[in-house]
């Protein structure tokens, strides 16, 4: 019988499972597609300064840089920031990486046309502070985009049980997610309103199939597939108009939509 894999977030070790990177790779396509679509609908350029909060190893930051943004990436993990910086250099991308918590990102005020909260709202114990800082960083008319985890029976099964407890699908350390930190769309909308942001609505996104999601996660966990292959295997797609049972994307604007 093989030994259980080592769960180690933000680690480049060859024998470790980094659930943050697995999640980022699976979500990359829908994150970029949703962001591009929102900016197009709002008549905002896919250029200028963008801030990614909770950037991890920098996959989303590199994707936004590829669209034409000048990106600043903030993450609380020093090891994640180091890995992200090295990956950006390999790709020839000029991305500013900073190590700081989402609650205290220490970025200039009103400096960014786009702020993306990734891997953040479902992790922080102080979402008010996070949204306050995001609103502070946005320039007038700027757009906030986020993805997070809804609080439903299905999301609890996926995030609290499958991802943290079941030996065959575990990719996160115990305690990474908690039911009290999962946010419903109405709770996030109230957060946005408290900090002067105009809610633009949400969008569900789903994998092609549950079986494909499980197979992809297990294959990546075992080191058999790369990030790009995982994204293709899982096949997440936007599902506008569908009620989100697990994860969802959303956006808001500083000022009127």
C-alpha positions in Angstrom: 0.0 0.0 0.0 1.4 3.4 -1.0 1.9 6.1 1.6 -0.4 9.1 1.7 0.8 12.1 -0.3 2.4 15.1 1.5 0.0 18.0 1.4 2.2 21.2 1.3 0.7 24.4 -0.1 3.1 26.7 -2.0 5.8 24.0 -2.1 7.8 23.1 -5.2 8.8 19.8 -3.8 8.4 16.9 -6.3 6.5 14.7 -3.9 4.1 17.3 -2.5 0.5 18.1 -3.4 -0.2 21.8 -3.6 -4.0 22.2 -3.6 -3.8 25.9 -4.2 -2.0 25.4 -7.5 -4.4 22.6 -8.5 -7.3 24.9 -7.9 -5.6 27.8 -9.7 -4.8 25.7 -12.7 -8.4 24.3 -12.9 -9.9 27.8 -12.6 -7.5 29.7 -14.9 -9.6 29.6 -18.1 -12.9 30.7 -16.5 -11.2 33.3 -14.4 -9.7 35.0 -17.5 -12.9 34.5 -19.6 -15.1 36.0 -17.0 -12.8 38.9 -16.4 -12.4 39.7 -20.1 -16.2 39.5 -20.6 -16.9 41.8 -17.7 -14.4 44.4 -18.9 -15.9 44.3 -22.4 -19.5 44.7 -21.2 -18.5 47.6 -19.0 -16.4 49.3 -21.8 -13.2 49.0 -19.8 -9.8 48.4 -21.4 -7.9 45.2 -21.0 -4.8 47.2 -20.1 -3.6 49.5 -17.4 -2.8 48.4 -13.8 -4.2 45.3 -12.3 -3.9 43.9 -8.8 -4.2 40.2 -8.0 -4.8 39.5 -4.3 -4.2 35.9 -3.2 -2.0 35.3 -6.3 -0.4 32.0 -5.1 2.2 30.9 -7.6 1.1 33.6 -10.0 -0.8 31.7 -12.7 -3.6 34.3 -12.8 -1.2 37.2 -12.6 0.7 35.8 -15.6 -2.6 35.3 -17.5 -3.6 38.9 -16.9 -0.2 40.1 -17.9 -0.6 38.2 -21.2 -3.8 40.1 -21.8 -1.9 43.4 -21.6 -2.2 44.4 -18.0 0.6 45.8 -15.8 0.2 43.4 -12.9 1.0 43.7 -9.2 0.5 40.3 -7.4 0.1 40.1 -3.6 0.1 36.9 -1.6 0.6 36.1 2.2 3.0 33.3 1.4 6.7 34.1 0.9 7.3 30.7 -0.8 4.4 31.3 -3.2 5.7 34.8 -4.1 9.2 33.4 -4.7 7.7 30.6 -7.0 5.6 33.2 -8.8 8.5 35.6 -9.3 10.6 32.8 -10.8 7.8 31.7 -13.1 7.3 35.2 -14.4 11.0 35.7 -15.1 11.0 32.4 -17.0 8.1 33.7 -19.1 9.7 37.1 -19.7 6.9 38.9 -17.9 7.4 42.0 -15.7 5.1 41.4 -12.7 5.6 43.0 -9.4 5.3 40.4 -6.6 4.8 41.3 -3.0 4.3 39.2 0.1 1.5 40.6 2.2 -1.9 39.5 3.6 -5.1 40.4 1.8 -6.1 42.4 4.9 -3.0 44.6 4.6 -1.8 44.5 1.0 0.2 47.8 1.3 -0.5 48.9 -2.3 -1.2 52.5 -3.5 -4.6 54.0 -3.1 -6.8 54.4 -6.2 -4.1 53.0 -8.4 -5.7 50.0 -10.1 -8.3 49.7 -12.8 -8.8 46.0 -12.0 -8.5 44.2 -8.7 -9.0 40.5 -8.6 -9.6 38.7 -5.3 -8.5 35.1 -5.8 -8.2 32.4 -3.1 -9.2 35.0 -0.6 -12.8 35.5 0.4 -13.2 31.8 1.4 -10.0 31.9 3.4 -10.0 35.2 5.3 -11.5 35.6 8.7 -12.0 39.4 8.1 -13.7 39.8 4.7 -14.8 43.3 5.6 -11.1 44.4 5.8 -10.3 42.6 2.6 -13.0 44.3 0.6 -12.2 47.6 2.2 -8.6 47.3 1.1 -9.7 46.2 -2.4 -12.0 49.2 -2.7 -9.3 51.5 -1.5 -6.9 50.2 -4.2 -9.4 50.7 -7.0 -9.3 53.8 -9.1 -12.7 55.6 -9.7 -14.6 53.5 -12.2 -12.3 50.5 -11.5 -13.6 46.9 -11.5 -13.4 44.3 -8.7 -13.6 40.7 -9.8 -13.6 37.8 -7.4 -14.3 34.1 -7.2 -15.3 32.3 -4.0 -17.1 29.3 -2.6 -20.8 29.4 -1.8 -22.1 28.0 1.5 -24.3 25.0 0.5 -24.5 21.3 1.4 -22.8 20.5 -1.8 -19.9 23.0 -1.3 -19.4 21.6 2.2 -19.1 18.1 0.8 -16.6 19.2 -1.8 -14.4 21.6 0.2 -14.7 20.4 3.8 -14.9 16.7 3.1 -13.4 15.7 -0.3 -10.6 18.3 -0.4 -9.6 18.1 3.3 -10.6 14.7 4.6 -11.0 11.9 2.1 -7.7 10.1 1.4 -8.4 9.6 -2.3 -9.2 13.2 -3.1 -7.5 15.2 -0.3 -5.5 18.2 -1.7 -5.7 20.7 1.2 -4.5 20.7 4.8 -7.1 20.3 7.5 -8.6 23.7 8.4 -7.8 25.4 5.1 -11.6 25.8 4.6 -14.3 26.1 7.2 -18.1 26.5 6.9 -18.0 29.8 8.6 -15.7 31.3 6.0 -17.8 30.2 3.0 -19.8 33.2 1.7 -23.2 33.2 0.0 -23.8 35.7 -2.9 -26.0 37.8 -0.7 -23.3 38.1 2.0 -20.7 39.1 -0.6 -23.1 41.7 -2.1 -23.6 43.2 1.4 -19.8 43.4 1.8 -19.4 45.2 -1.5 -22.2 47.7 -0.7 -20.7 48.5 2.7 -17.5 49.7 1.0 -19.0 51.8 -1.8 -18.9 49.2 -4.6 -21.8 48.6 -7.0 -22.5 44.9 -7.3 -22.6 43.7 -10.8 -23.9 40.2 -10.1 -22.5 36.7 -10.1 -21.9 33.8 -12.5 -21.8 30.1 -11.7 -19.1 27.9 -13.2 -18.9 24.2 -13.4 -16.6 21.3 -14.4 -17.5 19.3 -17.5 -18.4 16.4 -15.2 -17.9 15.4 -11.6 -16.1 12.3 -12.8 -13.7 14.4 -14.9 -13.0 16.7 -12.0 -12.1 13.8 -9.7 -10.0 12.2 -12.4 -8.1 15.4 -13.1 -7.5 16.2 -9.5 -6.2 12.7 -8.8 -4.0 12.7 -11.8 -2.4 16.1 -11.0 -2.1 15.0 -7.4 -0.1 12.0 -8.5 2.1 14.1 -10.8 0.8 12.5 -14.0 -0.5 15.7 -15.6 0.6 19.3 -15.9 -1.4 22.4 -15.1 -2.5 22.9 -18.7 -3.6 19.3 -19.0 -5.5 19.5 -15.8 -7.4 22.5 -17.0 -8.4 20.6 -20.2 -9.4 17.5 -18.3 -11.6 19.3 -15.8 -13.1 21.6 -18.4 -14.6 24.3 -16.2 -17.0 26.5 -18.1 -19.1 29.6 -17.2 -22.7 28.8 -16.4 -24.6 32.2 -16.4 -28.1 32.0 -15.0 -27.4 28.8 -13.1 -27.6 28.8 -9.3 -24.1 28.2 -7.9 -24.0 25.1 -5.7 -20.2 25.2 -5.1 -18.1 28.1 -6.6 -19.0 31.3 -8.3 -17.5 34.4 -9.9 -18.7 38.0 -9.3 -17.8 41.6 -10.0 -18.5 45.1 -8.8 -17.5 48.6 -9.8 -16.2 51.6 -7.9 -19.0 54.0 -8.8 -21.9 53.3 -11.1 -22.0 50.3 -13.4 
